């Protein structure tokens, strides 16, 4: 029985030389490799330094803010208690960095049955995307309308900042039900620690559509720095006083 030998494919000289070069090539330390390693090392050090400086800024400002706003928080708690029965602080499960769940604190601005009434109001949702927004939400109390307009309802989140669950600046923490509807691009919002304020808060808040909201959050994550945080914190003051997009 004759064995049929496979036909040999002739390679031109140039191809053979290239194959020889690639077969014998070994990774060597070159100046390019050294620059790449140096750049990567600096990137890691910069991120760690940024993270630590951001934490120092968060804790320092949060402590000062709690001390300065404690009279406002005490008065708010009293008014909430006088207007409607129920707890003063409303805590709700939110999604933090990398999908971690935590309890987010707010002054209660709605009646205690607000969660149960949400389903019947879904048809009146004025926001696009997976979030729910309604300018004249009947579940909001009279005190609630005032503290929402002035963002006083967010003050208890300063304690979330002290616990390390939130930052002063970052994407707003989303509900698990909202995150379940996120697209691949929207999941990028979870790559940073959620914040009390952020680019979205100083750029229109609830007046923005959800697509623009996500774009601003991703822009912040890509550009975040201590100076950017300080800039946003300073821009938050007039945004809160004017109450644009707050409801």
VMD Tcl script that draws the C-alpha trace (Angstrom):
set ca {
  {0.00 0.00 0.00}
  {1.43 3.32 -1.02}
  {1.46 6.16 1.53}
  {0.51 9.49 0.04}
  {2.79 12.22 1.31}
  {1.32 15.64 1.85}
  {2.34 18.20 -0.66}
  {4.92 20.63 0.63}
  {4.04 24.25 0.21}
  {6.94 26.33 -0.95}
  {7.35 29.64 0.85}
  {9.12 32.54 -0.72}
  {12.36 33.77 0.86}
  {10.77 36.86 2.43}
  {8.05 34.81 4.18}
  {10.59 32.30 5.47}
  {12.73 35.10 6.90}
  {9.72 36.62 8.66}
  {8.72 33.25 10.13}
  {12.26 32.73 11.38}
  {12.28 36.16 13.05}
  {8.95 35.57 14.81}
  {9.91 32.03 15.86}
  {13.16 33.13 17.45}
  {11.93 36.44 18.94}
  {12.06 36.74 22.72}
  {10.68 39.53 24.85}
  {13.52 41.81 25.82}
  {13.79 44.81 28.05}
  {13.73 47.75 25.76}
  {13.28 51.44 26.44}
  {9.71 51.18 25.17}
  {8.92 48.40 27.65}
  {10.50 50.35 30.49}
  {8.44 53.45 29.63}
  {5.29 51.33 29.53}
  {6.03 49.82 32.95}
  {6.78 53.25 34.34}
  {3.50 54.62 32.97}
  {1.53 51.71 34.43}
  {3.23 52.10 37.80}
  {2.44 55.81 37.85}
  {-1.21 55.07 36.91}
  {-1.56 52.67 39.86}
  {0.12 55.08 42.30}
  {-2.00 58.00 41.02}
  {-5.26 56.06 41.47}
  {-4.33 54.99 45.00}
  {-3.29 58.54 45.90}
  {-6.49 59.96 44.38}
  {-8.59 57.47 46.31}
  {-6.94 58.37 49.63}
  {-7.13 62.12 49.02}
  {-10.78 61.80 48.02}
  {-11.50 59.93 51.25}
  {-9.74 62.62 53.32}
  {-11.78 65.31 51.54}
  {-15.01 63.35 52.07}
  {-14.52 62.81 55.79}
  {-13.28 66.35 56.48}
  {-16.11 68.10 54.63}
  {-18.75 65.65 55.92}
  {-17.80 66.25 59.57}
  {-17.81 70.03 59.09}
  {-21.13 69.90 57.21}
  {-22.78 67.76 59.92}
  {-21.71 70.23 62.60}
  {-22.86 73.29 60.63}
  {-26.19 71.80 59.51}
  {-27.10 70.05 62.78}
  {-29.63 72.80 63.75}
  {-31.29 72.49 60.33}
  {-31.43 68.69 60.67}
  {-32.99 68.92 64.15}
  {-35.66 71.37 62.97}
  {-36.36 69.22 59.89}
  {-36.77 66.11 62.03}
  {-39.22 67.92 64.30}
  {-41.32 69.23 61.37}
  {-41.48 65.80 59.74}
  {-42.64 64.24 63.00}
  {-45.31 66.92 63.52}
  {-46.76 66.68 60.01}
  {-47.23 62.94 59.49}
  {-46.77 59.70 61.43}
  {-43.81 57.51 60.66}
  {-40.01 57.50 61.00}
  {-38.03 60.70 60.50}
  {-35.29 58.92 58.56}
  {-36.15 56.94 55.46}
  {-33.61 54.24 54.62}
  {-33.64 52.42 51.32}
  {-31.42 49.80 49.70}
  {-29.30 51.36 46.96}
  {-26.56 50.05 44.69}
  {-23.04 51.30 45.32}
  {-19.70 50.85 43.61}
  {-19.29 47.56 41.73}
  {-22.87 46.55 42.58}
  {-22.50 46.53 46.38}
  {-25.81 47.15 48.19}
  {-26.13 49.50 51.16}
  {-28.78 51.44 53.08}
  {-29.01 55.04 51.86}
  {-30.37 57.54 54.43}
  {-32.71 60.46 53.70}
  {-35.12 62.60 55.65}
  {-38.57 61.17 54.96}
  {-40.24 63.46 52.44}
  {-43.17 61.17 51.60}
  {-46.05 59.53 53.40}
  {-45.28 56.10 54.88}
  {-47.30 54.25 52.21}
  {-45.31 55.81 49.34}
  {-43.70 52.55 48.24}
  {-47.06 50.79 48.05}
  {-48.58 53.61 45.97}
  {-45.73 53.69 43.46}
  {-47.21 51.00 41.22}
  {-50.43 52.95 40.62}
  {-48.41 56.04 39.65}
  {-46.07 54.35 37.15}
  {-48.26 55.41 34.22}
  {-47.64 59.06 35.19}
  {-43.86 58.74 35.20}
  {-42.34 61.89 33.67}
  {-38.81 60.52 33.35}
  {-37.34 58.33 30.64}
  {-35.17 55.30 31.30}
  {-35.45 53.09 34.40}
  {-35.97 55.95 36.90}
  {-39.27 57.36 38.25}
  {-39.80 61.13 38.49}
  {-42.99 63.13 38.90}
  {-43.12 66.90 39.47}
  {-46.36 66.85 41.44}
  {-46.04 63.52 43.20}
  {-49.06 63.14 45.54}
  {-47.01 60.98 47.89}
  {-44.79 63.93 48.89}
  {-45.73 65.77 52.11}
  {-45.79 69.57 52.47}
  {-42.57 69.52 54.48}
  {-41.21 67.07 51.93}
  {-41.69 69.52 49.06}
  {-39.66 72.18 50.88}
  {-36.80 69.94 51.96}
  {-36.61 68.39 48.49}
  {-36.47 71.79 46.83}
  {-33.56 72.80 49.09}
  {-31.97 69.31 49.07}
  {-32.23 69.18 52.88}
  {-33.63 65.65 52.58}
  {-30.16 64.51 51.39}
  {-28.29 65.71 54.52}
  {-28.43 62.34 56.36}
  {-26.34 60.92 53.52}
  {-23.39 62.69 55.13}
  {-23.40 59.74 57.53}
  {-23.25 57.37 54.54}
  {-20.14 59.31 53.51}
  {-18.55 58.82 56.96}
  {-19.26 55.09 56.70}
  {-17.50 54.96 53.32}
  {-20.63 53.83 51.46}
  {-20.91 57.11 49.59}
  {-18.72 60.02 48.58}
  {-19.50 63.72 48.49}
  {-19.20 63.68 44.70}
  {-20.15 60.85 42.36}
  {-23.04 59.29 40.44}
  {-26.31 59.20 42.38}
  {-26.96 55.75 43.92}
  {-29.58 53.79 42.00}
  {-32.25 51.37 43.17}
  {-31.62 47.64 42.53}
  {-34.78 47.57 40.37}
  {-33.33 50.35 38.21}
  {-29.93 48.69 37.86}
  {-31.65 45.47 36.73}
  {-32.83 47.41 33.64}
  {-29.47 49.00 32.83}
  {-27.83 48.54 29.45}
  {-24.15 47.63 29.19}
  {-23.18 51.32 28.87}
  {-25.31 52.36 31.86}
  {-23.61 49.76 34.06}
  {-20.55 52.02 33.83}
  {-22.21 54.28 36.43}
  {-21.34 51.63 39.02}
  {-17.59 52.00 38.49}
  {-17.39 54.82 41.05}
  {-18.51 55.36 44.63}
  {-21.97 56.99 44.52}
  {-22.17 60.60 45.66}
  {-24.48 63.12 47.30}
  {-23.83 65.51 44.43}
  {-22.28 65.22 41.00}
  {-22.20 66.58 37.47}
  {-25.84 65.62 37.03}
  {-26.87 67.59 40.14}
  {-25.15 70.78 38.98}
  {-26.28 70.45 35.35}
  {-30.04 70.33 35.70}
  {-30.86 67.42 38.04}
  {-34.31 66.00 37.28}
  {-34.72 68.24 34.22}
  {-32.18 66.08 32.36}
  {-33.18 62.99 30.42}
  {-31.67 59.71 31.60}
  {-29.33 59.40 28.60}
  {-27.72 62.76 29.39}
  {-27.65 61.81 33.07}
  {-25.58 58.70 32.26}
  {-23.29 60.65 29.92}
  {-22.46 63.14 32.69}
  {-21.79 60.35 35.19}
  {-19.45 58.56 32.78}
  {-17.72 61.86 32.02}
  {-17.13 62.41 35.73}
  {-15.74 58.89 36.21}
  {-13.33 59.40 33.28}
  {-12.16 62.83 34.47}
  {-12.40 62.52 38.24}
  {-9.81 64.29 40.34}
  {-9.69 66.17 43.64}
  {-9.92 69.48 41.79}
  {-12.95 68.23 39.87}
  {-14.64 67.24 43.14}
  {-13.93 70.66 44.67}
  {-15.28 72.38 41.54}
  {-18.52 70.35 41.66}
  {-18.94 70.99 45.40}
  {-18.64 74.73 44.80}
  {-21.11 74.56 41.89}
  {-23.53 72.62 44.10}
  {-24.08 75.61 46.42}
  {-25.83 77.87 43.85}
  {-27.60 74.84 42.32}
  {-29.13 74.03 45.72}
  {-30.02 77.64 46.54}
  {-31.75 78.13 43.18}
  {-33.42 74.72 43.36}
  {-33.35 74.15 39.60}
  {-34.61 70.69 38.61}
  {-35.38 69.70 42.22}
  {-38.70 67.97 42.86}
}
mol new
graphics top color blue
foreach p $ca { graphics top sphere $p radius 0.5 }
foreach p [lrange $ca 0 end-1] q [lrange $ca 1 end] { graphics top cylinder $p $q radius 0.2 }
display resetview
